[in-house]
Amino acid sequence: MPLYLCVDCGGTKAAAVIADQSGQPVAQSLGGPSNFAYLGLHAFAAVVKETVEKALKACDPSILQANGTSHCSQALQQSHAT
């Protein structure tokens, strides 16, 4: 079953949700302000990366592996190493 990532970026926060095929959230996270117009590319990308990594860390690794998302599992392992 596929997983879907949604990232909402705004002036006060970034929010990331990983959901299953039925739309049920399996992990979520919040990050700092992520308005590209005010932050610029480098800072915007850093906030999005951090927020997505937090969502991956919050996701049960067995869900990632059961869904054949090895690239997500690799990203999760790398984010745990840092």
C-alpha positions as CSV (number, residue, x, y, z in Angstrom):
1,M,0.0,0.0,0.0
2,P,1.5,3.4,-0.9
3,L,2.2,6.2,1.5
4,Y,1.7,9.9,0.7
5,L,3.6,12.9,2.1
6,C,2.0,16.3,2.4
7,V,3.9,19.3,3.5
8,D,2.1,22.6,4.2
9,C,4.5,25.6,4.3
10,G,3.5,28.9,5.7
11,G,4.6,32.0,7.5
12,T,4.1,30.7,11.0
13,K,4.9,27.0,10.7
14,A,5.5,24.0,8.4
15,A,3.5,20.8,8.9
16,A,4.2,17.4,7.4
17,V,1.8,14.4,7.3
18,I,2.5,10.9,6.1
19,A,-0.8,9.2,5.3
20,D,-1.7,5.7,4.0
21,Q,-3.8,5.0,0.9
22,S,-7.1,5.6,2.8
23,G,-5.9,9.0,3.9
24,Q,-5.3,8.0,7.5
25,P,-2.3,9.8,9.0
26,V,0.5,7.4,10.1
27,A,2.9,10.2,11.2
28,Q,3.0,14.0,11.4
29,S,5.3,16.8,12.5
30,L,5.6,20.5,12.8
31,G,8.5,22.8,11.9
32,G,9.3,26.4,12.0
33,P,8.2,29.2,9.7
34,S,8.6,28.3,6.0
35,N,7.5,31.2,3.9
36,F,9.8,31.0,0.9
37,A,9.3,34.7,0.0
38,Y,10.7,35.8,3.4
39,L,13.2,33.0,4.1
40,G,14.9,32.5,0.7
41,L,15.7,29.2,-0.9
42,H,18.4,27.9,1.5
43,A,16.5,28.5,4.7
44,F,13.2,27.3,3.2
45,A,14.7,24.0,2.1
46,A,16.3,23.5,5.5
47,V,12.9,24.0,7.3
48,V,11.2,21.6,4.9
49,K,13.9,19.0,5.2
50,E,13.9,19.1,9.0
51,T,10.1,18.9,9.1
52,V,10.0,15.9,6.7
53,E,12.7,14.2,8.7
54,K,10.7,14.6,11.9
55,A,7.7,13.0,10.3
56,L,9.8,10.1,9.1
57,K,11.2,9.7,12.6
58,A,7.7,9.7,14.0
59,C,6.6,7.0,11.5
60,D,6.7,3.4,12.7
61,P,9.6,1.8,10.7
62,S,7.6,-1.3,10.1
63,I,5.0,0.8,8.2
64,L,7.7,2.2,6.0
65,Q,9.2,-1.2,5.4
66,A,5.9,-3.0,4.9
67,N,5.0,-0.5,2.2
68,G,8.2,-1.0,0.2
69,T,9.5,2.4,1.0
70,S,13.1,1.5,1.3
71,H,14.2,4.9,0.2
72,C,12.2,6.4,3.1
73,S,13.7,3.8,5.5
74,Q,17.1,4.9,4.3
75,A,16.3,8.5,4.9
76,L,15.0,7.6,8.3
77,Q,18.2,5.8,9.2
78,Q,20.3,8.7,7.9
79,S,18.2,11.2,9.9
80,H,18.7,9.1,13.1
81,A,22.4,9.1,12.5
82,T,22.6,13.0,12.5
